[in-house]
Amino acid sequence: MPYKGENGHPDLWGFGDGKRACFWLKQGTPDPGSIHWGFKAANNAQVDEFYREALAAGAKDNISPRARVEYYPGYYAAAVFDPDGYSFEVVHKS
């Protein structure tokens, strides 16, 4: 599933069931900045919990928990950088 990036967001290729992507790739040199891991949450509270626990474990803020209407209505997510610089996102899609 291609995603055409806009407003500074890179172009991505998503892999999943053809309706929703659960694994995204973007072009780049293999390094932490080129890898973004995403996980699905059952609800917004799980997104919030992920964010709090990740920061408590030493991760750094990337995107605090919030609605991401730039993707579509019902997209609620948070993202952090782990100590090695990899990006991890947890999202609830309602």
JOZIPE-V320662 format. One record per residue. N is the residue number from 1. RES is the residue in one letter. PSI is psi in degrees with one decimal (* if undefined). BURIAL is # if it has 16 or more other C-alpha atoms within 10 Angstrom, else .. Layout:
[[N RES PSI BURIAL] [N RES PSI BURIAL]]
This chain:
[[1 M 112.8 .] [2 P 142.4 .] [3 Y 116.4 .] [4 K 113.2 .] [5 G 148.5 .] [6 E 157.5 .] [7 N 45.9 .] [8 G -6.2 .] [9 H 134.7 .] [10 P 159.2 .] [11 D 144.0 .] [12 L 158.2 #] [13 W 123.7 .] [14 G 143.2 #] [15 F 136.0 .] [16 G -138.7 .] [17 D 8.5 .] [18 G -14.4 .] [19 K -39.8 .] [20 R 140.4 .] [21 A 142.4 .] [22 C -4.7 .] [23 F 123.9 .] [24 W 141.1 #] [25 L 145.0 #] [26 K 154.8 .] [27 Q 139.3 .] [28 G 167.1 .] [29 T 135.2 .] [30 P 110.5 .] [31 D 168.0 .] [32 P -34.4 .] [33 G -14.0 .] [34 S 2.2 .] [35 I 131.3 #] [36 H 116.4 #] [37 W 132.9 .] [38 G 140.8 #] [39 F 148.5 .] [40 K 136.1 .] [41 A 154.3 #] [42 A -22.7 .] [43 N 172.7 .] [44 N -33.2 #] [45 A -36.4 .] [46 Q -35.8 #] [47 V -47.5 #] [48 D -42.9 #] [49 E -44.7 .] [50 F -48.6 #] [51 Y -49.4 #] [52 R -48.1 #] [53 E -38.7 .] [54 A -45.0 #] [55 L -39.8 .] [56 A -27.8 .] [57 A 1.7 .] [58 G 2.2 .] [59 A 162.0 #] [60 K 146.3 #] [61 D 137.2 #] [62 N -56.3 .] [63 I 116.1 .] [64 S 157.8 .] [65 P 126.2 #] [66 R 166.2 .] [67 A 136.5 #] [68 R 68.5 .] [69 V -13.4 .] [70 E -20.9 .] [71 Y -56.0 .] [72 Y 160.0 .] [73 P 140.6 .] [74 G 2.2 .] [75 Y 112.1 #] [76 Y 124.4 #] [77 A 164.9 #] [78 A 149.5 #] [79 A 147.4 #] [80 V 163.6 #] [81 F 129.2 #] [82 D 173.6 #] [83 P -21.3 .] [84 D -3.9 .] [85 G 4.6 .] [86 Y 144.3 #] [87 S 128.2 #] [88 F 132.3 #] [89 E 141.1 #] [90 V 132.4 #] [91 V 141.8 #] [92 H 123.5 #] [93 K 110.6 #] [94 S * .]]
